[in-house]
Amino acid sequence: MYSVAVIGATGVVGQQFLVALDRHPWFKVDCLAASPRSAGKPYIEALRGPEGEVRWFCDEPIPESFIDMEVKDSSTIDPSDFDIIFTAVESDVALKIEPVYAKETAVVSTASAFRYEEDVPILVPGINDNHVKLIELQKKRRGWNGFITPIPNCTTTGLVVTLKPLLDEFGLDKVIMTSMQALSGAGRSPGVLALDIIDNIIPYIRGEEWKVEVESRKILGSLINDKIKPADFKISCTCTRVFVKDGHTEVVYASLRRKASIEEVKEVFTRFGESVFRNKDLPSAPERFIICFDDPFRPQPRLDRDLYGGMAVAVGRIREDPALENGVKYVLLSHNTRLGAAKGAILVAELLVREGVV
Ligand SMILES: NC(=O)c1ccc[n+]([C@@H]2O[C@H](COP(=O)([O-])OP(=O)(O)OC[C@H]3O[C@@H](n4cnc5c(N)ncnc54)[C@H](OP(=O)(O)O)[C@@H]3O)[C@@H](O)[C@H]2O)c1
């Protein structure tokens, strides 16, 4: 078993980590850490809010084995005690603690702090596995025994999973995406106030559009001479927050380099989704990465976010787009705290083990 630590274990993503790592076949959680506010408390006490309420957000109960485990202060742990450290903290905190950990061990991060550095890959298994090679360069350049590898922003994930087969099969010229993002995507602190979101849509999420645009081209880019050359397509995003608990919905318009029929697009999505993890032996990989619906009323967050354990991207409403050259449009849905955060990060760690990097 590989020994792992979860930093930010009390937050929305941290809690998903614990559910996903409970009885994981390869990874054993030996440490939970969070801020000094939580340090020294049993996990269940660290979850309590100002009224004494337990602030647990997953659909599943708190795994028994973590209820009484003592939460450590993230600044006092010895990173060399662990094979992998999963971090689920805001970027300002990640900026400080991740390099300290990475000097000694592997860090798989859900934060954006290091995503845009030249020697840091943003890994999505099945999409850009070959970017793992950048890790050796990162270690050498920084003189670290370990490394940092972040996962993408949760909105980027569903988008790149669907763009990859389109890019490979037909080429991409332009992508336009509008998101309708779930509340849990904003985390717990500060999160989104109920009074601001009930009966409402918030048309702006700070920094999100830039992140999705830059990350998508980086993830789908080519690794040439130890550098990632971003994929050569134009991309324009609008990101909004809606009154949905979990699951980001995205409306995507793509201009392909080569004309494709709707049947061909569906076939390419389905074939890619069914084959991408075949024989890879990654415990968290879904049997199908993309699921296509013909029913025009799908995908819907409540019905489809948990397909294949929240690790599949559901796609529907695939149509031609007459406003774009070789245009195709569709609606996608992906789970922001499972595939888009904790379980996505665990899948990355599994890939790193398989690739012999951990
Ligand atoms: N929510 C999503 O859907 C999603 C998806 C992808 C990526 N992400 C990214 O994942 C990260 C975590 O997001 P979240 O939604 O889980 O946030 P959150 O619910 O606000 O949780 C933040 C966590 O950080 C901990 N923390 C605060 N200061 C700390 C410190 N100095 N040292 C160690 N831990 C500290 C908190 O612990 P205390 O309880 O002790 O304060 C808490 O456990 C963010 O970078 C976010 O952008 C989130």
The ligand as a Gaussian input file, in Angstrom:
#p B3LYP/6-31G(d) Opt

LIG

0 1
 N      -15.106000      22.600000      -5.000000
 C      -14.803000      22.125000      -6.210000
 O      -15.688000      21.669000      -6.974000
 C      -13.380000      22.136000      -6.689000
 C      -13.081000      21.466000      -7.870000
 C      -11.762000      21.456000      -8.340000
 C      -10.788000      22.104000      -7.622000
 N      -11.111000      22.767000      -6.471000
 C      -10.018000      23.401000      -5.720000
 O       -9.785000      22.599000      -4.555000
 C       -9.298000      23.420000      -3.492000
 C      -10.169000      23.186000      -2.266000
 O      -11.495000      23.607000      -2.580000
 P      -12.734000      23.333000      -1.628000
 O      -13.915000      23.629000      -2.463000
 O      -12.623000      22.031000      -0.965000
 O      -12.527000      24.498000      -0.524000
 P      -13.131000      24.582000       0.952000
 O      -14.363000      23.776000       1.067000
 O      -13.208000      26.033000       1.276000
 O      -12.009000      23.883000       1.878000
 C      -10.756000      24.509000       2.095000
 C       -9.899000      23.593000       2.948000
 O       -8.624000      24.233000       3.114000
 C       -8.267000      24.135000       4.489000
 N       -7.323000      25.177000       4.852000
 C       -7.499000      26.512000       4.989000
 N       -6.345000      27.106000       5.348000
 C       -5.415000      26.103000       5.455000
 C       -4.037000      26.046000       5.811000
 N       -3.363000      27.139000       6.141000
 N       -3.432000      24.837000       5.800000
 C       -4.104000      23.717000       5.470000
 N       -5.399000      23.699000       5.146000
 C       -6.039000      24.883000       5.133000
 C       -9.578000      24.238000       5.228000
 O       -9.394000      23.746000       6.561000
 P      -10.159000      24.322000       7.837000
 O      -11.463000      23.547000       7.935000
 O       -9.232000      23.998000       8.956000
 O      -10.371000      25.777000       7.629000
 C      -10.429000      23.323000       4.355000
 O      -10.153000      21.992000       4.700000
 C       -9.315000      24.861000      -4.024000
 O       -8.038000      25.205000      -4.518000
 C      -10.312000      24.792000      -5.176000
 O      -10.089000      25.780000      -6.158000
 C      -12.374000      22.782000      -5.981000

